[in-house]
């Protein structure tokens, strides 16, 4: 199956491998062939991520509130007490805080900018939060960290689920902690476009939200961390979305929800669970290719060397921001025809 999506690693190792072996021992009359089994497990693993992202936070919040009204209120009280004590953990880079890799110079720190966001940001979660692409086999000892989705860390249980994949909220405190606590040789992956960029996600659209996103550049200057652009081809092909025009009532409503919830609610659909030509929330079977210089399965541009300036002027920030945009544009133009796009296709910077 060509699609590279999150949470597929369980099929190949650990408990997933044991389950697969056990199922294979069943008589062939009661179970499909191995290739079909793997495909079904892929779909199920991706579906659990989609459902978790959409409903886990709200469902667990309601469940905990319900437990307070039952004889099991002690369980909910203990969790909320622990939540208060552990409140700042996401700001400290979650459970797997740093990328430590021999492919990056140990004398430098790095900030990776990931584009585009997509509706569920499958490429970023797959490559940096799971073993779907065999990350640990290619780079033993590396623990990638992804900074994104700050709003989702407000929900109980969901915050712990995200942290288990080395994911932390994209805010100044967490990124500052990641880049400074262990000296040099550290790296952070930031999904720069965030929720706003997901509203422009649709098949055939190559656009990123970047023109007014300069905070990560200023932070890179303050910490002296090199900027590395990352582009993921096919991220916008996983779902079809109804896109509302700027200034319309529905687009304004989306933006209001985005400010409150931390993510942008959107109307989208993929294919059905059992029939590819039906509507559902399973993503379409499209390749998401993230390849490149340091990690061969992601398209990564040349690092932009950034000096350390504790209080950079706006002109300096603008200069390095423009350098980053140019580097990302060159990266897109260099690889676009290799991954199914036309020579005339362009990357739109919003």
Secondary structure, DSSP 4 states (H G I P E B T S, - for coil): -----TT-GGGTSHHHHHHHHHHHTS-GGGS--HHHHHHHHHHHHHHHHHHIIIIIHHHHHHHHHHHTTSTTHHHHHHHHHHHHHTTTGGGGT-SS-----TTS-TT--EEEEEE---SS-HHHHHHHHSSTT-HHHHSTT----EE--GGGGGSTTHHHHHHTTTEE--SHHHHHHHHHTT-SS-EEEEESSHHHHHTT--TT--EE--TT--HHHHHHHHHTPEEEEEE-BTGGGS-EEEPPPTTSHHHHHHHHHHHHHSS---EEEEE-SS-TTSEESBPPS---B---SSSTTSEE---B-----TT--HHHHHHHHHHHHHHHHHHHHHHGGGGT--TT---EE-
